[in-house]
Amino acid sequence: MAGSETKTRVKEKTETRTKTARPWNVIVWDDPITLMTYVTNVLIKVFGYARTRAEQLMLEVHETGQSVVWTGGREQAEVYLAKLQAFYLKTTLEQVDG
């Protein structure tokens, strides 16, 4: 019976971690070199955003210094991070506060 108790405990811990996993923000930061139109076009290409949404996010980056451009699971956030960095955008990940 000891073996079945161990399996149950492991399953319970895994389910708890899955339920409590907090999402991650992909943040684009302002820099003095990158053109605003370039940032807009990258957001359209990477996320498939409509031009108006991409422009809103770009303006937020320009005016406030940063913008959360996407929020979700860590694995997908890391994919987006790599794609944005491949376009030379200053980008970071940040876990959403609990």
PyMOL commands that set and color helices and strands:
alter all, ss='L'
color gray80, all
select helices_A, chain A and resi 2-20+36-47+51-64+74-86
alter helices_A, ss='H'
color red, helices_A
select strands_A, chain A and resi 24-29+66-72+91-95
alter strands_A, ss='S'
color yellow, strands_A
deselect
rebuild
show_as cartoon
